[in-house]
Amino acid sequence: MMRKGTTFTRFIIEEQRRIPNTTGEFTLLLSAIVTACKEISDGVNRGQLINVLGSADTENVQGETQKKLDIISNEIMLKALEWGGHLSGMASEEMEDVYPIPARFPKGKYLVVFDPLDGSSNTEINVSIGTIFSILRCPEGITNPTEADFLQPGTRQVCAGYVLYGPATNLVLTTGQGVNGFTLDQDIGEFILTHPKLKIPTTAKEFAINMSNQRYWEPAIKRYIDELIAGDDGPREKNFNTRWIASMVAEVHRILMRGGIFLYPKDGRENVHKAFAPAL
């Protein structure tokens, strides 16, 4: 049967051709990231069968208990990217310090930051999880990058994306020229462009927030969520549904497809707060 659709490899090469004087280094780096994510996808899919689920006896830099797949996925990313000559360093949520490129490998002009397996607590109940990554340029003149070299504004990203491991494996990324989504064809081992030029719907009926933390929220957040819960009896005069997956990749993917809002707001405790939202 004839297959239809643009492969990721063709897509990224054609994008590269539009940029004058490109070396192909970024394309090769991005291809290496995608290859690593395919390997992680295989581990996630076969987790129950190869005994890699469950907790390890360690914590990550956020103080969260690591899962076995967290550690395995982190190692897959490091080993896939360290040797190619495209990077000066890497940083991962699963490691306290910056990962330097081993001296036996050449160094390149990029930095990569990643969470190898966001939402890994969901693996044992077969709920969608994912990998998040960002590519940055290493500052000029820096050969041994430190943490400060990774702390760049989001506007300086060369590329940002994620891979969602669910009923299908989806790759979604941007290089600054819009957002495109791909689906992994397991038969040929290649991502196929299935969601070109993605845009968040301007209206939606869904919101995602961890309601168990509401007693810690700041007044403005409490008021906003109360208005949504009030539905058509409240000031917004519209009913909303709550969706909570506890995996940021899955939450963001749903918003790209159907609109809505995902929040992990700052509260009375010390925590990392996140928000991803168009308009409700």
Sequence and secondary structure as in RCSB ss.txt:
>XXXX:A:sequence
MMRKGTTFTRFIIEEQRRIPNTTGEFTLLLSAIVTACKEISDGVNRGQLINVLGSADTENVQGETQKKLDIISNE
IMLKALEWGGHLSGMASEEMEDVYPIPARFPKGKYLVVFDPLDGSSNTEINVSIGTIFSILRCPEGITNPTEADF
LQPGTRQVCAGYVLYGPATNLVLTTGQGVNGFTLDQDIGEFILTHPKLKIPTTAKEFAINMSNQRYWEPAIKRYI
DELIAGDDGPREKNFNTRWIASMVAEVHRILMRGGIFLYPKDGRENVHKAFAPAL
>XXXX:A:secstr
    S BHHHHHHHHHHTSTT  SHHHHHHHHHHHHHHHHHHHHHTHHHHT  SEEEEE TTS EEEHHHHHHHH
HHHHHHTTSS EEEEEETT SS EE  TTS   SEEEEEEEEETGGGGGGT  EEEEEEEEE  TT SS  HHHH
   GGG SEEEEEEESSSEEEEEESSS EEEEEEETTTTEEEEEEEEE   S  SEEEE GGGGGGB HHHHHHH
HHHHHGGGSTT S  EE   S HHHHHHHHHHH  EEEE  BSS    EEE    
